[in-house]
């Protein structure tokens, strides 16, 4: 616990929608987004552009942290809201799942991110870097997590061994790279009907200045009379997904 809120400080744990609007207050010990108000909380940035998403209902500052308030009023911080996996409107905190994966004796690094899904929006997927010399059987890690995760919706649909795990300069897992990898795997699978026809179709997912992330589908060597048809097929296959995509023909 990080303790009790300071005098005159107000702290709430809430559920927010995808646009940062308040849905409801959380119950004791239910994990949600930590929002704060009080005389010690700043009133906003001078540049109003920076205030977008910083406040809930104009008064409460969105901390960007995930946490819970216990029955005695103590605040517990569990993670960052940007790492939430939102499965069909159900908010999943990756931290408890990652703790379970870390307890496996073969796991050195572990992370859970959201994998794009046409129906649920996102599904949790795990990534692990095994310890030097360690091995696991196919399906072993999925079974390990499934047997120890009480919340069914939070069980990762897959646990992917990766080496090396992408990390930041301070040694923390760089989750955006994992999200891009997960999206690239999904979109490549979705485009299988095109790839199986022998068409040179490759997917690359990465950062985008305006859209956060973008999937770039490259089509190579298509005859001029097939380009428009295949490009339309790509758009149709990827249309159900929230992530923005573009098609490049070379």
C-alpha positions, 0 to 999 in steps of 0.5 A: 500500500502507498498509504491513506490519502493526505488530509483534504485530498480526495481519491476515487477508483473508477472505470472509464470508457475508451474516451476517458469518460466516467462509467462508475466508481469501483467497489472496495478492492476492485482495480480501476483508474486512480483519479484525484481532487483537492487543494494540492492537485494542479488545476490544469496546463496553460496550453489547453491542448495538454488538458485533453484526457487529463481530467475526469468530469473537469475536476478530477485529475486522471493519474494514469495509474491503476489501483484499488482502495481497500475497505480501510481506505488504503490506496494500492497502486497496481499498474498503469492504465495505458497497459490495460487490456480491454476485452469486450468492455472488460478491463483487464489489469496485466500485472496479476497475470504477469506475476503468475507467469513470473512464478514459473521456474523457467520464466525470466521476463514476462509481459501481457499486452492486448492483441487486436480482435475483430469482436472483443476489441482486444484479447490478452496475450502473454510474452515471456523470455525464458531463463538461460538454458530453460525449456518448456513443453508446448502449451505448458505456459498456457496451462500454468497461467490458466490454472492459476488465473481465477478471472476467465476473461484474463487468461491469455489466449497464447503465451509466446516465448521471445528472445530477447524481450524488448526493454527500455534503457532502464530495463523495463519491458517495452510493451509497445513493441510487443503490442505491434508484434501481436498485431502483426501476427494477427493481421498476417493470419487474417490476410492468409487467404491472400498470402495463400494465393502466392501474392507477396503480402507483408504486414508491418505494425509500428508507431504513427504520429497521429494514430498511435499505431498503424499496420502497413500492408505491403503488396509487391509485384501485382499486375496492374489489373489486379492491384485495385481488387487485391487492395480492396480485399485487404481493406475488407479483411482488416475493416473489423479491427480498430487499429488503423491500416494502410496499403502500399503497393510496390 
